[in-house]
Amino acid sequence: MLGAAGVLGVMAGMASAFLARWLPARAEAVQTAAGIMLLAGFALVGWALPVMM
């Protein structure tokens, strides 16, 4: 379950980082939030890795 949440977090982070180009006034804030989502998603996937293997 944590692995799936991590993958979804990584995908949401990638999508929001990609969409930041259409919000030039708030691009830095959107990219920061996207980076946090990516790191959290990778952390969840890494935490669930022993269970998945």
mmCIF entry with sequence, helices, sheets and N, C-alpha, C, O atoms, coordinates in Angstrom:
data_MODEL
# 
_entry.id   MODEL 
# 
_entity.id                         1 
_entity.type                       polymer 
_entity.pdbx_number_of_molecules   1 
# 
_entity_poly.entity_id                      1 
_entity_poly.type                           'polypeptide(L)' 
_entity_poly.nstd_linkage                   no 
_entity_poly.nstd_monomer                   no 
_entity_poly.pdbx_seq_one_letter_code       MLGAAGVLGVMAGMASAFLARWLPARAEAVQTAAGIMLLAGFALVGWALPVMM 
_entity_poly.pdbx_seq_one_letter_code_can   MLGAAGVLGVMAGMASAFLARWLPARAEAVQTAAGIMLLAGFALVGWALPVMM 
_entity_poly.pdbx_strand_id                 A 
# 
loop_
_entity_poly_seq.entity_id 
_entity_poly_seq.num 
_entity_poly_seq.mon_id 
_entity_poly_seq.hetero 
1 1  MET n 
1 2  LEU n 
1 3  GLY n 
1 4  ALA n 
1 5  ALA n 
1 6  GLY n 
1 7  VAL n 
1 8  LEU n 
1 9  GLY n 
1 10 VAL n 
1 11 MET n 
1 12 ALA n 
1 13 GLY n 
1 14 MET n 
1 15 ALA n 
1 16 SER n 
1 17 ALA n 
1 18 PHE n 
1 19 LEU n 
1 20 ALA n 
1 21 ARG n 
1 22 TRP n 
1 23 LEU n 
1 24 PRO n 
1 25 ALA n 
1 26 ARG n 
1 27 ALA n 
1 28 GLU n 
1 29 ALA n 
1 30 VAL n 
1 31 GLN n 
1 32 THR n 
1 33 ALA n 
1 34 ALA n 
1 35 GLY n 
1 36 ILE n 
1 37 MET n 
1 38 LEU n 
1 39 LEU n 
1 40 ALA n 
1 41 GLY n 
1 42 PHE n 
1 43 ALA n 
1 44 LEU n 
1 45 VAL n 
1 46 GLY n 
1 47 TRP n 
1 48 ALA n 
1 49 LEU n 
1 50 PRO n 
1 51 VAL n 
1 52 MET n 
1 53 MET n 
# 
_struct_asym.id          A 
_struct_asym.entity_id   1 
# 
loop_
_struct_conf.conf_type_id 
_struct_conf.id 
_struct_conf.pdbx_PDB_helix_id 
_struct_conf.beg_label_comp_id 
_struct_conf.beg_label_asym_id 
_struct_conf.beg_label_seq_id 
_struct_conf.pdbx_beg_PDB_ins_code 
_struct_conf.end_label_comp_id 
_struct_conf.end_label_asym_id 
_struct_conf.end_label_seq_id 
_struct_conf.pdbx_end_PDB_ins_code 
_struct_conf.beg_auth_comp_id 
_struct_conf.beg_auth_asym_id 
_struct_conf.beg_auth_seq_id 
_struct_conf.end_auth_comp_id 
_struct_conf.end_auth_asym_id 
_struct_conf.end_auth_seq_id 
_struct_conf.pdbx_PDB_helix_class 
_struct_conf.details 
_struct_conf.pdbx_PDB_helix_length 
HELX_P HELX_P1 AA1 LEU A 2  ? LEU A 19 ? LEU A 2  LEU A 19 1 ? 18 
HELX_P HELX_P2 AA2 ALA A 20 ? TRP A 22 ? ALA A 20 TRP A 22 5 ? 3  
HELX_P HELX_P3 AA3 PRO A 24 ? ARG A 26 ? PRO A 24 ARG A 26 5 ? 3  
HELX_P HELX_P4 AA4 ALA A 27 ? MET A 52 ? ALA A 27 MET A 52 1 ? 26 
# 
_struct_conf_type.id          HELX_P 
_struct_conf_type.criteria    ? 
_struct_conf_type.reference   ? 
# 
loop_
_atom_site.group_PDB 
_atom_site.id 
_atom_site.type_symbol 
_atom_site.label_atom_id 
_atom_site.label_alt_id 
_atom_site.label_comp_id 
_atom_site.label_asym_id 
_atom_site.label_entity_id 
_atom_site.label_seq_id 
_atom_site.pdbx_PDB_ins_code 
_atom_site.Cartn_x 
_atom_site.Cartn_y 
_atom_site.Cartn_z 
_atom_site.occupancy 
_atom_site.B_iso_or_equiv 
_atom_site.pdbx_formal_charge 
_atom_site.auth_seq_id 
_atom_site.auth_comp_id 
_atom_site.auth_asym_id 
_atom_site.auth_atom_id 
_atom_site.pdbx_PDB_model_num 
ATOM 1   N N  . MET A 1 1  ? 0.822  -1.190  0.000   1.00 0.00 ? 1  MET A N  1 
ATOM 2   C CA . MET A 1 1  ? 0.000  0.000   0.000   1.00 0.00 ? 1  MET A CA 1 
ATOM 3   C C  . MET A 1 1  ? 0.867  1.255   0.000   1.00 0.00 ? 1  MET A C  1 
ATOM 4   O O  . MET A 1 1  ? 0.568  2.220   -0.704  1.00 0.00 ? 1  MET A O  1 
ATOM 5   N N  . LEU A 1 2  ? 1.933  1.242   0.785   1.00 0.00 ? 2  LEU A N  1 
ATOM 6   C CA . LEU A 1 2  ? 2.829  2.399   0.806   1.00 0.00 ? 2  LEU A CA 1 
ATOM 7   C C  . LEU A 1 2  ? 3.545  2.565   -0.526  1.00 0.00 ? 2  LEU A C  1 
ATOM 8   O O  . LEU A 1 2  ? 3.808  3.686   -0.961  1.00 0.00 ? 2  LEU A O  1 
ATOM 9   N N  . GLY A 1 3  ? 3.856  1.460   -1.163  1.00 0.00 ? 3  GLY A N  1 
ATOM 10  C CA . GLY A 1 3  ? 4.509  1.541   -2.466  1.00 0.00 ? 3  GLY A CA 1 
ATOM 11  C C  . GLY A 1 3  ? 3.613  2.204   -3.501  1.00 0.00 ? 3  GLY A C  1 
ATOM 12  O O  . GLY A 1 3  ? 4.073  3.023   -4.297  1.00 0.00 ? 3  GLY A O  1 
ATOM 13  N N  . ALA A 1 4  ? 2.333  1.849   -3.488  1.00 0.00 ? 4  ALA A N  1 
ATOM 14  C CA . ALA A 1 4  ? 1.388  2.461   -4.423  1.00 0.00 ? 4  ALA A CA 1 
ATOM 15  C C  . ALA A 1 4  ? 1.216  3.950   -4.127  1.00 0.00 ? 4  ALA A C  1 
ATOM 16  O O  . ALA A 1 4  ? 1.145  4.762   -5.050  1.00 0.00 ? 4  ALA A O  1 
ATOM 17  N N  . ALA A 1 5  ? 1.149  4.306   -2.857  1.00 0.00 ? 5  ALA A N  1 
ATOM 18  C CA . ALA A 1 5  ? 1.049  5.722   -2.494  1.00 0.00 ? 5  ALA A CA 1 
ATOM 19  C C  . ALA A 1 5  ? 2.305  6.470   -2.912  1.00 0.00 ? 5  ALA A C  1 
ATOM 20  O O  . ALA A 1 5  ? 2.229  7.622   -3.339  1.00 0.00 ? 5  ALA A O  1 
ATOM 21  N N  . GLY A 1 6  ? 3.456  5.825   -2.793  1.00 0.00 ? 6  GLY A N  1 
ATOM 22  C CA . GLY A 1 6  ? 4.704  6.448   -3.218  1.00 0.00 ? 6  GLY A CA 1 
ATOM 23  C C  . GLY A 1 6  ? 4.751  6.682   -4.717  1.00 0.00 ? 6  GLY A C  1 
ATOM 24  O O  . GLY A 1 6  ? 5.181  7.739   -5.178  1.00 0.00 ? 6  GLY A O  1 
ATOM 25  N N  . VAL A 1 7  ? 4.307  5.694   -5.469  1.00 0.00 ? 7  VAL A N  1 
ATOM 26  C CA . VAL A 1 7  ? 4.286  5.845   -6.926  1.00 0.00 ? 7  VAL A CA 1 
ATOM 27  C C  . VAL A 1 7  ? 3.321  6.961   -7.327  1.00 0.00 ? 7  VAL A C  1 
ATOM 28  O O  . VAL A 1 7  ? 3.628  7.757   -8.215  1.00 0.00 ? 7  VAL A O  1 
ATOM 29  N N  . LEU A 1 8  ? 2.175  7.021   -6.686  1.00 0.00 ? 8  LEU A N  1 
ATOM 30  C CA . LEU A 1 8  ? 1.222  8.095   -6.975  1.00 0.00 ? 8  LEU A CA 1 
ATOM 31  C C  . LEU A 1 8  ? 1.803  9.463   -6.602  1.00 0.00 ? 8  LEU A C  1 
ATOM 32  O O  . LEU A 1 8  ? 1.587  10.445  -7.313  1.00 0.00 ? 8  LEU A O  1 
ATOM 33  N N  . GLY A 1 9  ? 2.533  9.525   -5.496  1.00 0.00 ? 9  GLY A N  1 
ATOM 34  C CA . GLY A 1 9  ? 3.170  10.778  -5.097  1.00 0.00 ? 9  GLY A CA 1 
ATOM 35  C C  . GLY A 1 9  ? 4.226  11.225  -6.089  1.00 0.00 ? 9  GLY A C  1 
ATOM 36  O O  . GLY A 1 9  ? 4.338  12.413  -6.392  1.00 0.00 ? 9  GLY A O  1 
ATOM 37  N N  . VAL A 1 10 ? 4.995  10.282  -6.591  1.00 0.00 ? 10 VAL A N  1 
ATOM 38  C CA . VAL A 1 10 ? 6.014  10.606  -7.587  1.00 0.00 ? 10 VAL A CA 1 
ATOM 39  C C  . VAL A 1 10 ? 5.349  11.095  -8.874  1.00 0.00 ? 10 VAL A C  1 
ATOM 40  O O  . VAL A 1 10 ? 5.799  12.070  -9.476  1.00 0.00 ? 10 VAL A O  1 
ATOM 41  N N  . MET A 1 11 ? 4.283  10.422  -9.291  1.00 0.00 ? 11 MET A N  1 
ATOM 42  C CA . MET A 1 11 ? 3.582  10.845  -10.502 1.00 0.00 ? 11 MET A CA 1 
ATOM 43  C C  . MET A 1 11 ? 2.953  12.224  -10.333 1.00 0.00 ? 11 MET A C  1 
ATOM 44  O O  . MET A 1 11 ? 2.992  13.035  -11.258 1.00 0.00 ? 11 MET A O  1 
ATOM 45  N N  . ALA A 1 12 ? 2.378  12.498  -9.171  1.00 0.00 ? 12 ALA A N  1 
ATOM 46  C CA . ALA A 1 12 ? 1.795  13.816  -8.926  1.00 0.00 ? 12 ALA A CA 1 
ATOM 47  C C  . ALA A 1 12 ? 2.875  14.891  -8.897  1.00 0.00 ? 12 ALA A C  1 
ATOM 48  O O  . ALA A 1 12 ? 2.663  15.994  -9.401  1.00 0.00 ? 12 ALA A O  1 
ATOM 49  N N  . GLY A 1 13 ? 4.017  14.584  -8.319  1.00 0.00 ? 13 GLY A N  1 
ATOM 50  C CA . GLY A 1 13 ? 5.127  15.528  -8.304  1.00 0.00 ? 13 GLY A CA 1 
ATOM 51  C C  . GLY A 1 13 ? 5.642  15.831  -9.697  1.00 0.00 ? 13 GLY A C  1 
ATOM 52  O O  . GLY A 1 13 ? 5.936  16.981  -10.021 1.00 0.00 ? 13 GLY A O  1 
ATOM 53  N N  . MET A 1 14 ? 5.753  14.793  -10.527 1.00 0.00 ? 14 MET A N  1 
ATOM 54  C CA . MET A 1 14 ? 6.206  15.016  -11.897 1.00 0.00 ? 14 MET A CA 1 
ATOM 55  C C  . MET A 1 14 ? 5.194  15.847  -12.673 1.00 0.00 ? 14 MET A C  1 
ATOM 56  O O  . MET A 1 14 ? 5.574  16.746  -13.423 1.00 0.00 ? 14 MET A O  1 
ATOM 57  N N  . ALA A 1 15 ? 3.924  15.557  -12.502 1.00 0.00 ? 15 ALA A N  1 
ATOM 58  C CA . ALA A 1 15 ? 2.894  16.303  -13.231 1.00 0.00 ? 15 ALA A CA 1 
ATOM 59  C C  . ALA A 1 15 ? 2.870  17.766  -12.805 1.00 0.00 ? 15 ALA A C  1 
ATOM 60  O O  . ALA A 1 15 ? 2.758  18.657  -13.647 1.00 0.00 ? 15 ALA A O  1 
ATOM 61  N N  . SER A 1 16 ? 2.972  18.016  -11.515 1.00 0.00 ? 16 SER A N  1 
ATOM 62  C CA . SER A 1 16 ? 2.936  19.412  -11.066 1.00 0.00 ? 16 SER A CA 1 
ATOM 63  C C  . SER A 1 16 ? 4.205  20.161  -11.470 1.00 0.00 ? 16 SER A C  1 
ATOM 64  O O  . SER A 1 16 ? 4.144  21.357  -11.754 1.00 0.00 ? 16 SER A O  1 
ATOM 65  N N  . ALA A 1 17 ? 5.340  19.490  -11.501 1.00 0.00 ? 17 ALA A N  1 
ATOM 66  C CA . ALA A 1 17 ? 6.562  20.153  -11.981 1.00 0.00 ? 17 ALA A CA 1 
ATOM 67  C C  . ALA A 1 17 ? 6.446  20.474  -13.462 1.00 0.00 ? 17 ALA A C  1 
ATOM 68  O O  . ALA A 1 17 ? 6.916  21.519  -13.911 1.00 0.00 ? 17 ALA A O  1 
ATOM 69  N N  . PHE A 1 18 ? 5.826  19.587  -14.218 1.00 0.00 ? 18 PHE A N  1 
ATOM 70  C CA . PHE A 1 18 ? 5.627  19.832  -15.639 1.00 0.00 ? 18 PHE A CA 1 
ATOM 71  C C  . PHE A 1 18 ? 4.659  20.989  -15.867 1.00 0.00 ? 18 PHE A C  1 
ATOM 72  O O  . PHE A 1 18 ? 4.858  21.788  -16.782 1.00 0.00 ? 18 PHE A O  1 
ATOM 73  N N  . LEU A 1 19 ? 3.619  21.086  -15.049 1.00 0.00 ? 19 LEU A N  1 
ATOM 74  C CA . LEU A 1 19 ? 2.613  22.132  -15.212 1.00 0.00 ? 19 LEU A CA 1 
ATOM 75  C C  . LEU A 1 19 ? 3.068  23.492  -14.687 1.00 0.00 ? 19 LEU A C  1 
ATOM 76  O O  . LEU A 1 19 ? 2.379  24.490  -14.894 1.00 0.00 ? 19 LEU A O  1 
ATOM 77  N N  . ALA A 1 20 ? 4.198  23.546  -14.022 1.00 0.00 ? 20 ALA A N  1 
ATOM 78  C CA . ALA A 1 20 ? 4.673  24.805  -13.450 1.00 0.00 ? 20 ALA A CA 1 
ATOM 79  C C  . ALA A 1 20 ? 5.022  25.834  -14.521 1.00 0.00 ? 20 ALA A C  1 
ATOM 80  O O  . ALA A 1 20 ? 5.046  27.033  -14.241 1.00 0.00 ? 20 ALA A O  1 
ATOM 81  N N  . ARG A 1 21 ? 5.288  25.386  -15.724 1.00 0.00 ? 21 ARG A N  1 
ATOM 82  C CA . ARG A 1 21 ? 5.647  26.338  -16.776 1.00 0.00 ? 21 ARG A CA 1 
ATOM 83  C C  . ARG A 1 21 ? 4.468  27.225  -17.186 1.00 0.00 ? 21 ARG A C  1 
ATOM 84  O O  . ARG A 1 21 ? 4.674  28.304  -17.741 1.00 0.00 ? 21 ARG A O  1 
ATOM 85  N N  . TRP A 1 22 ? 3.247  26.786  -16.921 1.00 0.00 ? 22 TRP A N  1 
ATOM 86  C CA . TRP A 1 22 ? 2.086  27.595  -17.261 1.00 0.00 ? 22 TRP A CA 1 
ATOM 87  C C  . TRP A 1 22 ? 1.684  28.544  -16.145 1.00 0.00 ? 22 TRP A C  1 
ATOM 88  O O  . TRP A 1 22 ? 0.722  29.298  -16.288 1.00 0.00 ? 22 TRP A O  1 
ATOM 89  N N  . LEU A 1 23 ? 2.396  28.515  -15.056 1.00 0.00 ? 23 LEU A N  1 
ATOM 90  C CA . LEU A 1 23 ? 2.168  29.436  -13.942 1.00 0.00 ? 23 LEU A CA 1 
ATOM 91  C C  . LEU A 1 23 ? 3.457  30.196  -13.649 1.00 0.00 ? 23 LEU A C  1 
ATOM 92  O O  . LEU A 1 23 ? 4.081  29.965  -12.612 1.00 0.00 ? 23 LEU A O  1 
ATOM 93  N N  . PRO A 1 24 ? 3.864  31.085  -14.528 1.00 0.00 ? 24 PRO A N  1 
ATOM 94  C CA . PRO A 1 24 ? 5.181  31.725  -14.345 1.00 0.00 ? 24 PRO A CA 1 
ATOM 95  C C  . PRO A 1 24 ? 5.282  32.574  -13.073 1.00 0.00 ? 24 PRO A C  1 
ATOM 96  O O  . PRO A 1 24 ? 6.369  32.729  -12.518 1.00 0.00 ? 24 PRO A O  1 
ATOM 97  N N  . ALA A 1 25 ? 4.158  33.122  -12.614 1.00 0.00 ? 25 ALA A N  1 
ATOM 98  C CA . ALA A 1 25 ? 4.208  33.948  -11.406 1.00 0.00 ? 25 ALA A CA 1 
ATOM 99  C C  . ALA A 1 25 ? 4.454  33.094  -10.163 1.00 0.00 ? 25 ALA A C  1 
ATOM 100 O O  . ALA A 1 25 ? 5.057  33.568  -9.200  1.00 0.00 ? 25 ALA A O  1 
ATOM 101 N N  . ARG A 1 26 ? 4.005  31.863  -10.172 1.00 0.00 ? 26 ARG A N  1 
ATOM 102 C CA . ARG A 1 26 ? 4.135  30.981  -9.013  1.00 0.00 ? 26 ARG A CA 1 
ATOM 103 C C  . ARG A 1 26 ? 4.980  29.741  -9.314  1.00 0.00 ? 26 ARG A C  1 
ATOM 104 O O  . ARG A 1 26 ? 4.876  28.731  -8.617  1.00 0.00 ? 26 ARG A O  1 
ATOM 105 N N  . ALA A 1 27 ? 5.805  29.818  -10.339 1.00 0.00 ? 27 ALA A N  1 
ATOM 106 C CA . ALA A 1 27 ? 6.570  28.645  -10.774 1.00 0.00 ? 27 ALA A CA 1 
ATOM 107 C C  . ALA A 1 27 ? 7.493  28.125  -9.677  1.00 0.00 ? 27 ALA A C  1 
ATOM 108 O O  . ALA A 1 27 ? 7.614  26.913  -9.500  1.00 0.00 ? 27 ALA A O  1 
ATOM 109 N N  . GLU A 1 28 ? 8.140  29.013  -8.945  1.00 0.00 ? 28 GLU A N  1 
ATOM 110 C CA . GLU A 1 28 ? 9.078  28.555  -7.914  1.00 0.00 ? 28 GLU A CA 1 
ATOM 111 C C  . GLU A 1 28 ? 8.361  27.815  -6.796  1.00 0.00 ? 28 GLU A C  1 
ATOM 112 O O  . GLU A 1 28 ? 8.847  26.792  -6.315  1.00 0.00 ? 28 GLU A O  1 
ATOM 113 N N  . ALA A 1 29 ? 7.210  28.325  -6.382  1.00 0.00 ? 29 ALA A N  1 
ATOM 114 C CA . ALA A 1 29 ? 6.452  27.666  -5.321  1.00 0.00 ? 29 ALA A CA 1 
ATOM 115 C C  . ALA A 1 29 ? 5.922  26.310  -5.787  1.00 0.00 ? 29 ALA A C  1 
ATOM 116 O O  . ALA A 1 29 ? 5.948  25.339  -5.030  1.00 0.00 ? 29 ALA A O  1 
ATOM 117 N N  . VAL A 1 30 ? 5.443  26.242  -7.028  1.00 0.00 ? 30 VAL A N  1 
ATOM 118 C CA . VAL A 1 30 ? 4.927  24.984  -7.564  1.00 0.00 ? 30 VAL A CA 1 
ATOM 119 C C  . VAL A 1 30 ? 6.050  23.966  -7.697  1.00 0.00 ? 30 VAL A C  1 
ATOM 120 O O  . VAL A 1 30 ? 5.860  22.789  -7.390  1.00 0.00 ? 30 VAL A O  1 
ATOM 121 N N  . GLN A 1 31 ? 7.214  24.407  -8.149  1.00 0.00 ? 31 GLN A N  1 
ATOM 122 C CA . GLN A 1 31 ? 8.347  23.497  -8.288  1.00 0.00 ? 31 GLN A CA 1 
ATOM 123 C C  . GLN A 1 31 ? 8.847  23.012  -6.930  1.00 0.00 ? 31 GLN A C  1 
ATOM 124 O O  . GLN A 1 31 ? 9.271  21.864  -6.801  1.00 0.00 ? 31 GLN A O  1 
ATOM 125 N N  . THR A 1 32 ? 8.800  23.873  -5.924  1.00 0.00 ? 32 THR A N  1 
ATOM 126 C CA . THR A 1 32 ? 9.188  23.456  -4.577  1.00 0.00 ? 32 THR A CA 1 
ATOM 127 C C  . THR A 1 32 ? 8.236  22.389  -4.047  1.00 0.00 ? 32 THR A C  1 
ATOM 128 O O  . THR A 1 32 ? 8.670  21.378  -3.495  1.00 0.00 ? 32 THR A O  1 
ATOM 129 N N  . ALA A 1 33 ? 6.941  22.620  -4.219  1.00 0.00 ? 33 ALA A N  1 
ATOM 130 C CA . ALA A 1 33 ? 5.956  21.626  -3.783  1.00 0.00 ? 33 ALA A CA 1 
ATOM 131 C C  . ALA A 1 33 ? 6.112  20.324  -4.565  1.00 0.00 ? 33 ALA A C  1 
ATOM 132 O O  . ALA A 1 33 ? 5.963  19.240  -4.001  1.00 0.00 ? 33 ALA A O  1 
ATOM 133 N N  . ALA A 1 34 ? 6.407  20.426  -5.847  1.00 0.00 ? 34 ALA A N  1 
ATOM 134 C CA . ALA A 1 34 ? 6.610  19.225  -6.664  1.00 0.00 ? 34 ALA A CA 1 
ATOM 135 C C  . ALA A 1 34 ? 7.840  18.455  -6.187  1.00 0.00 ? 34 ALA A C  1 
ATOM 136 O O  . ALA A 1 34 ? 7.822  17.224  -6.145  1.00 0.00 ? 34 ALA A O  1 
ATOM 137 N N  . GLY A 1 35 ? 8.890  19.158  -5.834  1.00 0.00 ? 35 GLY A N  1 
ATOM 138 C CA . GLY A 1 35 ? 10.081 18.492  -5.320  1.00 0.00 ? 35 GLY A CA 1 
ATOM 139 C C  . GLY A 1 35 ? 9.827  17.781  -4.007  1.00 0.00 ? 35 GLY A C  1 
ATOM 140 O O  . GLY A 1 35 ? 10.333 16.682  -3.778  1.00 0.00 ? 35 GLY A O  1 
ATOM 141 N N  . ILE A 1 36 ? 9.044  18.407  -3.145  1.00 0.00 ? 36 ILE A N  1 
ATOM 142 C CA . ILE A 1 36 ? 8.694  17.762  -1.879  1.00 0.00 ? 36 ILE A CA 1 
ATOM 143 C C  . ILE A 1 36 ? 7.872  16.510  -2.131  1.00 0.00 ? 36 ILE A C  1 
ATOM 144 O O  . ILE A 1 36 ? 8.086  15.483  -1.488  1.00 0.00 ? 36 ILE A O  1 
ATOM 145 N N  . MET A 1 37 ? 6.923  16.593  -3.073  1.00 0.00 ? 37 MET A N  1 
ATOM 146 C CA . MET A 1 37 ? 6.115  15.412  -3.403  1.00 0.00 ? 37 MET A CA 1 
ATOM 147 C C  . MET A 1 37 ? 6.977  14.300  -3.987  1.00 0.00 ? 37 MET A C  1 
ATOM 148 O O  . MET A 1 37 ? 6.772  13.127  -3.675  1.00 0.00 ? 37 MET A O  1 
ATOM 149 N N  . LEU A 1 38 ? 7.944  14.661  -4.835  1.00 0.00 ? 38 LEU A N  1 
ATOM 150 C CA . LEU A 1 38 ? 8.837  13.651  -5.400  1.00 0.00 ? 38 LEU A CA 1 
ATOM 151 C C  . LEU A 1 38 ? 9.668  12.970  -4.316  1.00 0.00 ? 38 LEU A C  1 
ATOM 152 O O  . LEU A 1 38 ? 9.781  11.744  -4.286  1.00 0.00 ? 38 LEU A O  1 
ATOM 153 N N  . LEU A 1 39 ? 10.245 13.773  -3.432  1.00 0.00 ? 39 LEU A N  1 
ATOM 154 C CA . LEU A 1 39 ? 11.062 13.182  -2.363  1.00 0.00 ? 39 LEU A CA 1 
ATOM 155 C C  . LEU A 1 39 ? 10.233 12.305  -1.435  1.00 0.00 ? 39 LEU A C  1 
ATOM 156 O O  . LEU A 1 39 ? 10.671 11.225  -1.038  1.00 0.00 ? 39 LEU A O  1 
ATOM 157 N N  . ALA A 1 40 ? 9.047  12.764  -1.092  1.00 0.00 ? 40 ALA A N  1 
ATOM 158 C CA . ALA A 1 40 ? 8.179  11.969  -0.227  1.00 0.00 ? 40 ALA A CA 1 
ATOM 159 C C  . ALA A 1 40 ? 7.756  10.678  -0.929  1.00 0.00 ? 40 ALA A C  1 
ATOM 160 O O  . ALA A 1 40 ? 7.704  9.618   -0.305  1.00 0.00 ? 40 ALA A O  1 
ATOM 161 N N  . GLY A 1 41 ? 7.459  10.767  -2.206  1.00 0.00 ? 41 GLY A N  1 
ATOM 162 C CA . GLY A 1 41 ? 7.084  9.572   -2.956  1.00 0.00 ? 41 GLY A CA 1 
ATOM 163 C C  . GLY A 1 41 ? 8.209  8.561   -3.036  1.00 0.00 ? 41 GLY A C  1 
ATOM 164 O O  . GLY A 1 41 ? 7.988  7.363   -2.854  1.00 0.00 ? 41 GLY A O  1 
ATOM 165 N N  . PHE A 1 42 ? 9.430  9.041   -3.310  1.00 0.00 ? 42 PHE A N  1 
ATOM 166 C CA . PHE A 1 42 ? 10.572 8.132   -3.347  1.00 0.00 ? 42 PHE A CA 1 
ATOM 167 C C  . PHE A 1 42 ? 10.853 7.535   -1.967  1.00 0.00 ? 42 PHE A C  1 
ATOM 168 O O  . PHE A 1 42 ? 11.261 6.378   -1.863  1.00 0.00 ? 42 PHE A O  1 
ATOM 169 N N  . ALA A 1 43 ? 10.637 8.315   -0.913  1.00 0.00 ? 43 ALA A N  1 
ATOM 170 C CA . ALA A 1 43 ? 10.826 7.796   0.440   1.00 0.00 ? 43 ALA A CA 1 
ATOM 171 C C  . ALA A 1 43 ? 9.821  6.689   0.737   1.00 0.00 ? 43 ALA A C  1 
ATOM 172 O O  . ALA A 1 43 ? 10.176 5.667   1.325   1.00 0.00 ? 43 ALA A O  1 
ATOM 173 N N  . LEU A 1 44 ? 8.571  6.890   0.334   1.00 0.00 ? 44 LEU A N  1 
ATOM 174 C CA . LEU A 1 44 ? 7.563  5.851   0.560   1.00 0.00 ? 44 LEU A CA 1 
ATOM 175 C C  . LEU A 1 44 ? 7.876  4.587   -0.237  1.00 0.00 ? 44 LEU A C  1 
ATOM 176 O O  . LEU A 1 44 ? 7.722  3.475   0.270   1.00 0.00 ? 44 LEU A O  1 
ATOM 177 N N  . VAL A 1 45 ? 8.312  4.755   -1.478  1.00 0.00 ? 45 VAL A N  1 
ATOM 178 C CA . VAL A 1 45 ? 8.667  3.582   -2.285  1.00 0.00 ? 45 VAL A CA 1 
ATOM 179 C C  . VAL A 1 45 ? 9.858  2.858   -1.662  1.00 0.00 ? 45 VAL A C  1 
ATOM 180 O O  . VAL A 1 45 ? 9.874  1.628   -1.600  1.00 0.00 ? 45 VAL A O  1 
ATOM 181 N N  . GLY A 1 46 ? 10.848 3.611   -1.204  1.00 0.00 ? 46 GLY A N  1 
ATOM 182 C CA . GLY A 1 46 ? 12.006 2.989   -0.566  1.00 0.00 ? 46 GLY A CA 1 
ATOM 183 C C  . GLY A 1 46 ? 11.660 2.292   0.727   1.00 0.00 ? 46 GLY A C  1 
ATOM 184 O O  . GLY A 1 46 ? 12.233 1.252   1.051   1.00 0.00 ? 46 GLY A O  1 
ATOM 185 N N  . TRP A 1 47 ? 10.717 2.862   1.476   1.00 0.00 ? 47 TRP A N  1 
ATOM 186 C CA . TRP A 1 47 ? 10.304 2.250   2.728   1.00 0.00 ? 47 TRP A CA 1 
ATOM 187 C C  . TRP A 1 47 ? 9.538  0.950   2.480   1.00 0.00 ? 47 TRP A C  1 
ATOM 188 O O  . TRP A 1 47 ? 9.625  0.013   3.273   1.00 0.00 ? 47 TRP A O  1 
ATOM 189 N N  . ALA A 1 48 ? 8.791  0.897   1.383   1.00 0.00 ? 48 ALA A N  1 
ATOM 190 C CA . ALA A 1 48 ? 8.001  -0.286  1.072   1.00 0.00 ? 48 ALA A CA 1 
ATOM 191 C C  . ALA A 1 48 ? 8.787  -1.317  0.263   1.00 0.00 ? 48 ALA A C  1 
ATOM 192 O O  . ALA A 1 48 ? 8.281  -2.410  0.007   1.00 0.00 ? 48 ALA A O  1 
ATOM 193 N N  . LEU A 1 49 ? 9.995  -0.992  -0.136  1.00 0.00 ? 49 LEU A N  1 
ATOM 194 C CA . LEU A 1 49 ? 10.768 -1.878  -0.996  1.00 0.00 ? 49 LEU A CA 1 
ATOM 195 C C  . LEU A 1 49 ? 11.011 -3.272  -0.382  1.00 0.00 ? 49 LEU A C  1 
ATOM 196 O O  . LEU A 1 49 ? 10.875 -4.263  -1.099  1.00 0.00 ? 49 LEU A O  1 
ATOM 197 N N  . PRO A 1 50 ? 11.361 -3.391  0.895   1.00 0.00 ? 50 PRO A N  1 
ATOM 198 C CA . PRO A 1 50 ? 11.557 -4.751  1.431   1.00 0.00 ? 50 PRO A CA 1 
ATOM 199 C C  . PRO A 1 50 ? 10.289 -5.605  1.380   1.00 0.00 ? 50 PRO A C  1 
ATOM 200 O O  . PRO A 1 50 ? 10.375 -6.824  1.233   1.00 0.00 ? 50 PRO A O  1 
ATOM 201 N N  . VAL A 1 51 ? 9.147  -4.998  1.495   1.00 0.00 ? 51 VAL A N  1 
ATOM 202 C CA . VAL A 1 51 ? 7.887  -5.749  1.449   1.00 0.00 ? 51 VAL A CA 1 
ATOM 203 C C  . VAL A 1 51 ? 7.609  -6.190  0.017   1.00 0.00 ? 51 VAL A C  1 
ATOM 204 O O  . VAL A 1 51 ? 7.096  -7.288  -0.202  1.00 0.00 ? 51 VAL A O  1 
ATOM 205 N N  . MET A 1 52 ? 7.940  -5.349  -0.957  1.00 0.00 ? 52 MET A N  1 
ATOM 206 C CA . MET A 1 52 ? 7.669  -5.666  -2.351  1.00 0.00 ? 52 MET A CA 1 
ATOM 207 C C  . MET A 1 52 ? 8.608  -6.748  -2.887  1.00 0.00 ? 52 MET A C  1 
ATOM 208 O O  . MET A 1 52 ? 8.258  -7.465  -3.825  1.00 0.00 ? 52 MET A O  1 
ATOM 209 N N  . MET A 1 53 ? 9.783  -6.866  -2.303  1.00 0.00 ? 53 MET A N  1 
ATOM 210 C CA . MET A 1 53 ? 10.737 -7.849  -2.799  1.00 0.00 ? 53 MET A CA 1 
ATOM 211 C C  . MET A 1 53 ? 10.514 -9.107  -2.045  1.00 0.00 ? 53 MET A C  1 
ATOM 212 O O  . MET A 1 53 ? 11.203 -10.099 -2.282  1.00 0.00 ? 53 MET A O  1 
# 
